[in-house]
Amino acid sequence: LPKNNTAANGSASTIQDAVVAYCTARGLPVTAGDVTVSQSETVSVGARQMGVSTITVSIDVDMITPGGTALAGGPVTVVGEAVFRNLY
């Protein structure tokens, strides 16, 4: 992914596009609408606050049993999240 800074290469839409490309290349059906980028989060590191970006991906998938049968009840929402230090 590009550096998560305020320049064009680290914009939320650029990060979304990179996440979509990464997931698509690995066979995961992700669209930009499935990716949320928040670049204004903070975490405490000792007595200091550090700016971080949180990238969340949510997709609906059909759960399939080892026998190849879809589970009843419809798709399940799977969520993944990554947090990165802001470099600006």
Steps between C-alpha positions, in 0.01 A plus 500: 500500500612858447621705793202620698570873485295794382666510156308357204681164529355448848146621445215284626391418144855396402519272803154355419612430143816326625301284743252403226785411261676295771184307591390449140841356408445244775147403396307701760194680362565848645378833361593854608164514682617212721809694615491775763806717561522723809819704513421698815520237775737523798652246736688549825866407502619555852405856589479611136224486239596368157298550180398180322289394205249219526403301191191280534377251240152346532369241255204263498592139424305179480630251752554157343540175688783258418247305293439803277155589634419862585389553858140610551431858600672681215834673484714591799676836528877459540694802628874560494678802642855635485649795686807686372699789644453825311829613349416869488 
